[in-house]
Amino acid sequence: MEEEKYNIKEIIFQILETILGSLIIAIGISLFLLPNQLSSGGIAGIATITYYLFNIPMGTTMLLINVPLFVFLIFKIGKLFFLKSVVGTIFLSVFIDFFDKLQPLTEDRFLACIYGGIIIGIGTAIILKADASTGGSDLVGNVVKKYKPTIRVANIITMIDIVIVTLNMIFFREIEVGLYSAISIFIMGKIIDILFEGIYFTKLMLIVSDKSEEISKQIVGRVQRGVTGLFGKGMYSDKDKLVLMCAASRGDINHIKMIAKKIDPECFIIVTNSREVVGYGFKNI
């Protein structure tokens, strides 16, 4: 499906947000986690091992691993998302290698895992709000989701993180590395939930628009989420309305909002927490 045209100022602002988020994540990794042999999971965990094993700059390793992912994904994700994600990945790699030359802010592993997790969570939330990525396990998760919609991306990322953290423990031969890394990853996830969309629940979106058909097609085609049309009536306008109902994950909300507002700036959107969603693309009984 052909990508929508976005306002240049909007694109520039989102790219700047992506760069800012990458800067903040790099501070958390280079000044807290990496000097203490801790991992934030995913590709960063692999890069931590190569950093200590071969003395290869962490940012460089992350960039080299991400390149094949982006080559594989170039025709599977939107052009704008691809552009912002490439920018995020490159800047994150550069920032990590830059801050790695500075003195770490703490050599206490407990403090490092706490503050590193908080800082990385803040940076990641900023990047998610810009509808971008810095590569890694979330991209792998999105690829799998394309072919297997019933699998939750969060579950894929969690499994990857568990494997990587386990490898970190084996390499450094310290169970504390894994324990502290797990704390950091947990805190990072909670910070993302709080800053991005509040305490995590599956989200339920209701969209009221005169262009509901066009919006629903874009959501199904670009976000890979199902949409249901509910017939309603505007009591003030005395007009029949088609209300779109869409269950979505936290990471999909901002994307869907952007789609709806771009097609119909006057649309009415309600986002609410849904305690549990059972069915195709979500939880199975």
ABEGO torsion letter per residue (X at the ends): XBBBBBBAAAAAAAAAAAAAAAAAAAAAAAAAAAAAGBBAEEAAAAAAAAAAAAGBBAAAAAAAAAAAAAAAAAAABBAAAAAAAAAAAAAAAAAAAAAAABBBABABAAAAAAAAAAAAAAAAAAAAAAGBBAEEAAAAAAAAAAABAABBAAAAAAAAAAAAAAAAAAAAGBAAAAAAAAAAAAAAAAAAAAAAAEBBBBBBBBBBBAAAAAAAAAAAAAAGBBBBBBBBBBAAAGBBBBBBBBBBBAAAAAAAAAAAAAABAABBBBBBBBABBBEBGBBBX
